């Protein structure tokens, strides 16, 4: 299995789960030029990021070309327990998709 782009730390405490997540991604806007060739670097960014716990959406982000390289997200939600597994789905501007999982501690 290929290594994912998301690095996730999730911790449950008192009935709430806090999540810290970084997406290792170039997030190219499509407006920068290659310094060697002068050509525009094609746009390549995450458009959508959806986090689910037991098929319930707990976080959703619609991103665009203005988001910086390796974006960081932090959020919390009610529910979740140690050992539960979250599913993260992402979609790039090219149409490429991915699904990753992370366990709550």
N, C-alpha and C positions, 0 to 999 in steps of 0.2 A: 504494500500500500504506500502511495506517495505521501510525503510529509505535507501537512496542511499549512495554510497561510496564517491561521489564527493561533495566538498564544493566549490562553484563558486561565484565570484564577477565579474560582467561585467558592464562596464560603457561606454556609448556612448558620444562622444564630437567631434564637428567639422567634422562630417562625418566618423570618425574612432571609432572603439570599442576596448577597452583594456579589457583583461580578465586575472584574477588571479584565479588559480584553484589548489586545493589540493585533492589528492586521498587518502582516508583513507584505506590503504591496507598494509598487512604484507610484501609483496614482498620477499618471501622466495626463495633463489637461488637453493635449493636442495643440497647444499654442506656443510651446517652446521649440526652438530650432537647435539642431545638432550643430555644435561648434565647429566640427570638422567639415561637414558637407553643406551646411546652410539650409538643409531640408527640415521641414517640420517633423517633429517626433509624433507619431500617431497617438491619438487619445487611447488611454488604457487605464480605467479606473473602476473601482467597485461602485455599482449602482445601487444594489440592495443588499442588506444584511438582516436576516431574520433569525431570532433565537427562540427556540421552543422548549418547553418542559412538558412532557407527557402530551404532546400534540397541541398544547396551548401556547399561543404566541405571548412571550413575556417581554420582548424587545424587538423593535423594527426600525431600521434606519434607511432612508432614501438619500443616497449620496450623489454628489456631482463632481465635476472636474476641479472645483475650487478647494477640495479637501486635500490636506497635505499628505506627503509620503508617510507610510506606516501609521495610519490613524489609530488613536487610542480612544476607547469607549469605557465608561464606567456607569453602571446602573444597578438598581436593586429592585426586587419584586417580592411580593408576599408568597410564601410557600417554598417548597423545595426542602429537601433533607439531605444529610450526608449520604453519599452513595448514589443519589439520583443522577441521571444522565441528561444533559442538555444537548439539543441538536442545533447546530448553526448552519444555515443555508446562505450562500452568497451568490451574487450574479455580477459579472463584469460587464463593462460597456461593449465588449466584443460578443457577448452572448454566452461566454464560458460560464459554467456553474460549478459549484462545489458544495459538499456537505461534510461537516466535521462534527465530532462529539467531544464533550468534556464532562467529567464527573464533578459533582459538588462535594466539597470536603466538609 
